[in-house]
Amino acid sequence: MIRIGCILALCAAPALAAETGKGDFVYVSDLAAQGFTPFATSSTGGATFGMQNGADLYLCFIADNMTDSAIRQQALVAELNGENPDRTVPNIPVACVLTQ
């Protein structure tokens, strides 16, 4: 009986992989506005965290660039040094991908 279960499980894996679809990524702010709530992840696929609403699960990734990161870094260092910098900095984009 255990052998049959193992064989069925191994045979099903390629079929599931073939059914993987495609979809647009969404920003975490959009998911939050739709009632999704965050959940912790391990470092699964490099995800920072996940968002869930019922059975719908998204893994979320930081989608930043070096230029914007440097601007934020400079503003924070200036603040820590008491230089009262311009507090307007680029947001950190977080893109989420639907899991299947």
MIGU-436645 format. One record per residue: residue number from 1; residue in one letter; x, y, z of N, C-alpha, C, O, CB in turn. Coordinates in nm, 2 decimals, always signed. Atoms other than C-alpha are relative to their C-alpha. Glycine has a CB too. Example, Ala and Ser with C-alpha at 12.3 -4.5 7.8 and 13.67 -1.06 7.14 Angstrom:
BEGIN
NODE 1 a +0.09 -0.12 +0.00 +1.23 -0.45 +0.78 +0.09 +0.12 +0.00 +0.19 +0.12 +0.07 -0.10 +0.00 +0.12
NODE 2 s -0.09 -0.11 +0.00 +1.37 -0.11 +0.71 -0.08 +0.11 +0.08 -0.03 +0.22 +0.09 +0.04 +0.05 -0.14
***
This chain:
BEGIN
NODE 1 m +0.08 -0.12 +0.00 +0.00 +0.00 +0.00 +0.09 +0.13 +0.00 +0.06 +0.22 -0.07 -0.09 +0.00 +0.12
NODE 2 i -0.08 -0.11 +0.00 +0.28 +0.24 +0.08 +0.07 +0.02 -0.13 +0.09 +0.14 -0.18 +0.11 -0.02 +0.11
NODE 3 r -0.06 -0.01 +0.13 +0.45 +0.16 -0.25 -0.09 +0.07 -0.10 -0.05 +0.16 -0.18 +0.04 -0.13 -0.05
NODE 4 i +0.09 -0.06 +0.10 +0.14 +0.25 -0.45 -0.02 +0.15 +0.03 -0.02 +0.23 -0.07 -0.14 -0.07 +0.02
NODE 5 g +0.01 -0.14 -0.03 +0.10 +0.58 -0.26 +0.12 +0.08 -0.05 +0.11 +0.19 -0.10 -0.01 +0.02 +0.15
NODE 6 c -0.13 -0.07 +0.04 +0.47 +0.67 -0.33 +0.00 +0.01 -0.16 +0.04 +0.12 -0.21 +0.12 -0.08 +0.05
NODE 7 i +0.00 +0.00 +0.14 +0.43 +0.58 -0.70 -0.10 +0.10 -0.05 -0.07 +0.18 -0.15 -0.03 -0.14 -0.06
NODE 8 l +0.10 -0.10 +0.05 +0.11 +0.79 -0.74 +0.05 +0.14 +0.03 +0.03 +0.23 -0.05 -0.13 -0.03 +0.08
NODE 9 a -0.05 -0.13 -0.03 +0.28 +1.08 -0.57 +0.11 +0.04 -0.10 +0.11 +0.16 -0.14 +0.06 +0.00 +0.15
NODE 10 l -0.10 -0.04 +0.10 +0.58 +1.07 -0.80 -0.05 +0.02 -0.14 +0.00 +0.10 -0.21 +0.11 -0.12 +0.00
NODE 11 c +0.06 -0.01 +0.14 +0.37 +1.03 -1.11 -0.08 +0.14 -0.01 -0.09 +0.19 -0.11 -0.10 -0.11 -0.03
NODE 12 a +0.08 -0.12 +0.00 +0.15 +1.33 -1.01 +0.09 +0.13 -0.01 +0.04 +0.23 -0.06 -0.08 +0.01 +0.13
NODE 13 a -0.09 -0.12 +0.00 +0.45 +1.57 -0.97 +0.02 +0.06 -0.14 +0.00 +0.18 -0.15 +0.13 -0.03 +0.06
NODE 14 p -0.02 -0.07 +0.13 +0.52 +1.62 -1.34 -0.13 +0.05 -0.06 -0.12 +0.16 -0.13 +0.06 -0.11 -0.10
NODE 15 a +0.13 -0.06 +0.05 +0.15 +1.67 -1.42 -0.02 +0.13 +0.06 -0.07 +0.22 -0.01 -0.11 -0.10 +0.03
NODE 16 l +0.02 -0.13 -0.06 +0.13 +1.95 -1.17 +0.09 +0.11 -0.05 +0.05 +0.22 -0.08 +0.02 -0.01 +0.15
NODE 17 a -0.09 -0.10 +0.05 +0.44 +2.12 -1.30 -0.04 +0.05 -0.14 -0.02 +0.16 -0.18 +0.14 -0.06 -0.01
NODE 18 a +0.04 -0.03 +0.13 +0.30 +2.11 -1.65 -0.12 +0.10 +0.00 -0.15 +0.17 -0.10 -0.04 -0.12 -0.08
NODE 19 e +0.12 -0.08 -0.01 -0.02 +2.30 -1.53 +0.03 +0.14 +0.05 -0.06 +0.22 +0.07 -0.10 -0.07 +0.08
NODE 20 t -0.03 -0.13 -0.05 +0.17 +2.60 -1.40 -0.04 +0.11 -0.10 +0.00 +0.11 -0.21 +0.15 +0.01 +0.04
NODE 21 g +0.05 -0.11 +0.08 +0.00 +2.92 -1.53 +0.09 +0.12 +0.01 +0.20 +0.11 +0.07 -0.14 +0.03 +0.04
NODE 22 k -0.07 -0.13 -0.01 +0.11 +3.28 -1.57 -0.09 +0.10 +0.04 -0.21 +0.09 +0.02 +0.07 +0.03 -0.14
NODE 23 g +0.08 -0.11 -0.04 -0.01 +3.60 -1.42 +0.08 +0.12 +0.02 +0.20 +0.11 +0.04 -0.08 -0.04 +0.12
NODE 24 d -0.07 -0.13 -0.03 +0.08 +3.96 -1.36 +0.03 +0.00 +0.15 -0.04 -0.05 +0.23 -0.09 +0.12 -0.04
NODE 25 f -0.03 -0.03 -0.14 +0.26 +4.05 -1.04 -0.08 +0.12 +0.04 -0.13 +0.19 -0.04 +0.16 +0.03 +0.01
NODE 26 v +0.08 -0.11 -0.06 +0.08 +4.29 -0.81 +0.09 +0.06 +0.11 +0.17 -0.01 +0.17 -0.14 -0.05 +0.05
NODE 27 y -0.07 -0.07 -0.11 +0.21 +4.54 -0.56 -0.07 -0.04 +0.14 -0.19 -0.05 +0.14 +0.01 +0.15 -0.02
NODE 28 v +0.05 +0.04 -0.13 +0.17 +4.46 -0.19 -0.11 +0.09 +0.05 -0.20 +0.05 +0.12 +0.11 -0.01 +0.10
NODE 29 s +0.10 -0.10 -0.04 -0.03 +4.78 -0.14 -0.14 -0.04 -0.06 -0.24 -0.02 +0.01 +0.04 +0.14 -0.04
NODE 30 d +0.12 +0.04 +0.07 -0.29 +4.65 -0.39 -0.06 -0.12 +0.08 -0.19 -0.12 +0.10 +0.02 -0.03 -0.14
NODE 31 l +0.05 +0.12 -0.07 -0.32 +4.32 -0.20 -0.06 +0.04 +0.13 -0.16 -0.01 +0.18 +0.11 -0.11 +0.02
NODE 32 a +0.04 -0.04 -0.14 -0.35 +4.49 +0.14 -0.14 +0.07 -0.02 -0.23 +0.06 +0.07 +0.10 +0.10 +0.06
NODE 33 a +0.12 -0.07 +0.03 -0.63 +4.71 -0.01 -0.12 -0.10 -0.03 -0.23 -0.07 +0.00 +0.01 +0.10 -0.11
NODE 34 q +0.10 +0.10 +0.03 -0.81 +4.39 -0.12 -0.03 -0.09 +0.12 -0.11 -0.19 +0.11 +0.04 -0.08 -0.12
NODE 35 g +0.02 +0.08 -0.12 -0.80 +4.25 +0.24 +0.09 -0.12 +0.02 +0.07 -0.20 +0.11 -0.14 -0.06 -0.01
NODE 36 f -0.10 +0.11 -0.03 -0.50 +4.02 +0.21 +0.08 +0.04 +0.12 +0.10 +0.15 +0.16 +0.10 -0.01 -0.12
NODE 37 t -0.08 -0.02 -0.13 -0.30 +3.98 +0.53 +0.14 -0.07 -0.02 +0.15 -0.17 -0.09 -0.07 -0.06 +0.12
NODE 38 p -0.13 +0.06 +0.01 +0.07 +3.91 +0.56 +0.02 -0.13 +0.08 -0.04 -0.15 +0.18 +0.11 +0.11 +0.04
NODE 39 f -0.04 +0.12 -0.08 +0.23 +3.58 +0.67 +0.15 -0.01 -0.02 +0.20 +0.03 -0.12 -0.08 -0.12 -0.05
NODE 40 a -0.15 +0.02 +0.01 +0.59 +3.49 +0.74 +0.03 -0.12 -0.09 -0.04 -0.21 -0.10 +0.05 -0.03 +0.14
NODE 41 t -0.05 +0.10 +0.08 +0.79 +3.28 +0.51 +0.14 -0.03 +0.04 +0.21 +0.05 +0.10 -0.01 +0.03 -0.16
NODE 42 s -0.14 +0.02 -0.01 +1.12 +3.11 +0.52 +0.06 +0.07 -0.12 +0.00 +0.16 -0.18 +0.04 -0.16 +0.00
NODE 43 s -0.06 -0.07 +0.11 +1.36 +3.22 +0.25 -0.04 -0.07 -0.13 +0.03 -0.08 -0.23 +0.15 +0.00 +0.01
NODE 44 t +0.05 +0.07 +0.11 +1.14 +3.03 +0.00 +0.01 +0.09 -0.13 -0.05 +0.19 -0.14 -0.15 -0.03 +0.02
NODE 45 g -0.02 -0.07 +0.13 +1.25 +3.14 -0.35 +0.04 +0.14 +0.02 +0.03 +0.22 -0.08 -0.13 +0.00 -0.07
NODE 46 g -0.04 -0.14 -0.02 +1.39 +3.46 -0.20 -0.11 +0.10 +0.04 -0.08 +0.22 +0.05 +0.07 +0.05 -0.12
NODE 47 a +0.12 -0.09 -0.04 +1.05 +3.59 -0.09 +0.03 +0.06 +0.14 +0.09 +0.00 +0.23 -0.13 -0.08 +0.01
NODE 48 t -0.01 -0.07 -0.12 +1.05 +3.85 +0.19 -0.11 -0.04 +0.10 -0.09 -0.06 +0.22 +0.00 +0.15 -0.02
NODE 49 f +0.12 +0.04 -0.08 +0.70 +3.75 +0.32 -0.11 -0.04 -0.10 -0.09 -0.03 -0.22 -0.05 +0.12 +0.09
NODE 50 g +0.11 +0.03 +0.09 +0.37 +3.64 +0.18 -0.13 +0.07 +0.04 -0.13 +0.13 +0.15 -0.03 -0.15 +0.01
NODE 51 m +0.13 -0.06 -0.03 +0.01 +3.77 +0.16 -0.10 -0.10 -0.04 -0.09 -0.18 -0.13 -0.02 +0.13 -0.09
NODE 52 q +0.10 +0.11 +0.01 -0.30 +3.55 +0.20 -0.14 +0.06 +0.02 -0.16 +0.15 +0.10 +0.03 -0.11 +0.10
NODE 53 n +0.14 -0.03 -0.01 -0.67 +3.59 +0.15 -0.07 -0.13 -0.04 -0.08 -0.17 -0.15 -0.05 +0.12 -0.09
NODE 54 g +0.06 +0.14 +0.03 -0.84 +3.25 +0.19 +0.10 -0.09 -0.06 +0.21 -0.11 +0.00 -0.12 +0.01 -0.09
NODE 55 a -0.09 +0.10 +0.06 -0.68 +3.00 -0.04 +0.10 +0.07 -0.10 +0.19 +0.01 -0.15 -0.08 -0.10 -0.08
NODE 56 d -0.09 -0.08 +0.09 -0.51 +3.28 -0.25 +0.13 +0.04 +0.08 +0.12 +0.10 +0.18 -0.07 +0.12 -0.06
NODE 57 l -0.13 -0.03 -0.06 -0.14 +3.30 -0.16 +0.09 +0.07 -0.10 +0.11 +0.03 -0.21 +0.07 -0.13 +0.06
NODE 58 y -0.10 -0.07 +0.08 +0.12 +3.55 -0.30 +0.13 +0.00 +0.08 +0.13 +0.01 +0.20 -0.05 +0.14 -0.03
NODE 59 l -0.13 -0.02 -0.06 +0.49 +3.55 -0.23 +0.05 +0.13 -0.04 +0.04 +0.17 -0.16 +0.10 -0.12 -0.04
NODE 60 c -0.03 -0.14 +0.03 +0.63 +3.90 -0.21 +0.15 +0.02 +0.01 +0.22 -0.04 +0.09 -0.07 +0.09 +0.10
NODE 61 f -0.14 -0.02 +0.02 +0.97 +4.02 -0.32 +0.03 +0.15 +0.00 -0.05 +0.23 -0.06 +0.05 -0.07 -0.12
NODE 62 i -0.05 -0.14 +0.01 +1.16 +4.36 -0.28 +0.04 +0.02 -0.14 +0.13 -0.06 -0.19 +0.11 +0.03 +0.11
NODE 63 a -0.04 -0.03 +0.14 +1.19 +4.51 -0.63 +0.07 +0.13 -0.01 +0.03 +0.22 -0.09 -0.13 -0.01 -0.09
NODE 64 d -0.06 -0.13 -0.02 +1.42 +4.79 -0.54 +0.12 +0.01 -0.11 +0.15 -0.08 -0.17 +0.06 +0.02 +0.14
NODE 65 n -0.12 -0.02 +0.09 +1.71 +4.95 -0.75 +0.10 +0.07 +0.08 +0.07 +0.13 +0.19 -0.04 +0.07 -0.12
NODE 66 m -0.12 -0.05 -0.07 +2.05 +5.07 -0.64 -0.01 +0.16 +0.02 +0.03 +0.21 +0.12 +0.13 -0.03 -0.07
NODE 67 t +0.01 -0.14 -0.01 +1.98 +5.44 -0.71 -0.09 +0.04 +0.11 -0.06 +0.13 +0.19 -0.05 +0.06 -0.14
NODE 68 d +0.09 -0.03 -0.10 +1.67 +5.46 -0.50 +0.05 -0.04 +0.14 +0.03 +0.03 +0.24 -0.14 -0.06 -0.02
NODE 69 s -0.06 +0.05 -0.13 +1.84 +5.26 -0.22 +0.10 +0.10 +0.05 +0.10 +0.13 +0.17 +0.06 -0.14 -0.02
NODE 70 a -0.10 -0.09 -0.04 +2.13 +5.50 -0.22 -0.06 +0.14 +0.05 -0.01 +0.20 +0.15 +0.10 +0.03 -0.12
NODE 71 i +0.06 -0.13 -0.04 +1.90 +5.81 -0.19 -0.06 -0.02 +0.14 -0.04 +0.07 +0.22 -0.12 +0.03 -0.10
NODE 72 r +0.06 +0.03 -0.13 +1.72 +5.65 +0.11 +0.12 -0.01 +0.10 +0.11 +0.05 +0.21 -0.08 -0.13 +0.01
NODE 73 q -0.12 +0.02 -0.09 +2.06 +5.56 +0.27 +0.06 +0.14 +0.03 +0.09 +0.16 +0.15 +0.11 -0.09 -0.07
NODE 74 q -0.05 -0.14 -0.03 +2.19 +5.92 +0.23 -0.09 +0.08 +0.09 -0.04 +0.15 +0.18 +0.02 +0.07 -0.13
NODE 75 a +0.09 -0.08 -0.08 +1.88 +6.07 +0.38 +0.00 -0.05 +0.15 +0.00 +0.03 +0.24 -0.14 -0.01 -0.05
NODE 76 l +0.00 +0.06 -0.13 +1.89 +5.83 +0.68 +0.13 +0.03 +0.07 +0.13 +0.06 +0.19 -0.02 -0.15 +0.00
NODE 77 v -0.13 -0.03 -0.07 +2.26 +5.89 +0.75 +0.00 +0.15 +0.03 +0.05 +0.18 +0.14 +0.12 -0.03 -0.10
NODE 78 a +0.00 -0.15 -0.03 +2.21 +6.27 +0.72 -0.09 +0.02 +0.13 -0.06 +0.11 +0.21 -0.06 +0.08 -0.12
NODE 79 e +0.09 -0.02 -0.11 +1.92 +6.24 +0.97 +0.07 -0.04 +0.13 +0.06 +0.03 +0.23 -0.13 -0.09 -0.01
NODE 80 l -0.07 +0.04 -0.11 +2.13 +6.04 +1.21 +0.12 +0.09 +0.04 +0.15 +0.10 +0.16 +0.06 -0.14 -0.02
NODE 81 n -0.11 -0.10 -0.02 +2.41 +6.31 +1.18 -0.06 +0.13 +0.04 +0.02 +0.23 +0.06 +0.09 +0.01 -0.12
NODE 82 g +0.06 -0.13 -0.04 +2.16 +6.58 +1.27 +0.00 +0.10 -0.10 -0.01 +0.22 -0.07 +0.06 +0.05 +0.12
NODE 83 e -0.01 -0.09 +0.11 +2.17 +6.74 +0.93 -0.14 +0.04 -0.06 -0.14 +0.12 -0.15 +0.09 -0.05 -0.11
NODE 84 n +0.14 -0.03 +0.05 +1.79 +6.76 +0.88 -0.01 -0.01 -0.15 -0.03 +0.10 -0.21 -0.04 +0.14 +0.05
NODE 85 p +0.01 +0.02 +0.14 +1.78 +6.62 +0.53 -0.15 +0.02 -0.05 -0.24 +0.02 +0.03 +0.05 -0.13 -0.05
NODE 86 d +0.13 +0.00 +0.07 +1.49 +6.64 +0.28 -0.06 -0.14 +0.04 +0.01 -0.24 +0.01 +0.00 +0.02 -0.15
NODE 87 r +0.06 +0.13 -0.04 +1.26 +6.36 +0.42 -0.07 -0.07 -0.11 -0.12 -0.18 -0.08 -0.09 +0.03 +0.12
NODE 88 t +0.07 +0.07 +0.11 +1.11 +6.28 +0.08 +0.10 -0.10 -0.06 +0.20 -0.06 -0.12 -0.05 +0.10 -0.10
NODE 89 v -0.08 +0.10 +0.06 +1.26 +5.95 -0.03 -0.08 -0.10 -0.08 -0.21 -0.10 -0.06 +0.08 -0.08 +0.11
NODE 90 p +0.08 +0.09 +0.08 +1.16 +5.69 -0.29 -0.05 -0.12 +0.09 +0.01 -0.17 +0.18 +0.09 -0.06 -0.11
NODE 91 n +0.05 +0.12 -0.07 +0.93 +5.41 -0.16 +0.07 -0.12 -0.04 +0.14 -0.12 -0.15 -0.15 -0.01 -0.04
NODE 92 i -0.06 +0.12 +0.03 +1.05 +5.06 -0.16 -0.11 -0.09 -0.07 -0.20 -0.13 +0.00 +0.06 -0.08 +0.13
NODE 93 p +0.10 +0.08 +0.07 +0.85 +4.86 -0.42 +0.01 -0.14 +0.04 +0.12 -0.20 +0.05 +0.02 +0.01 -0.15
NODE 94 v +0.01 +0.14 -0.04 +0.74 +4.52 -0.31 -0.10 -0.06 -0.10 -0.22 -0.03 -0.10 -0.04 -0.03 +0.15
NODE 95 a +0.08 +0.06 +0.09 +0.60 +4.30 -0.59 -0.04 -0.14 +0.05 +0.05 -0.21 +0.10 +0.06 -0.01 -0.14
NODE 96 c +0.04 +0.13 -0.04 +0.40 +3.98 -0.52 -0.05 -0.08 -0.11 -0.11 -0.03 -0.21 -0.12 +0.02 +0.11
NODE 97 v +0.03 +0.09 +0.10 +0.35 +3.68 -0.73 -0.09 -0.11 +0.05 -0.06 -0.17 +0.16 +0.13 -0.07 -0.06
NODE 98 l +0.09 +0.10 -0.04 +0.06 +3.44 -0.71 +0.07 -0.14 +0.00 +0.14 -0.17 -0.09 -0.12 -0.01 -0.10
NODE 99 t -0.05 +0.14 -0.01 +0.15 +3.08 -0.60 -0.11 -0.09 -0.05 -0.23 -0.07 -0.04 +0.05 -0.03 +0.14
NODE 100 q +0.10 +0.11 +0.04 -0.01 +2.76 -0.73 +0.04 -0.12 +0.06 -0.03 -0.23 +0.04 +0.00 -0.01 -0.16
***
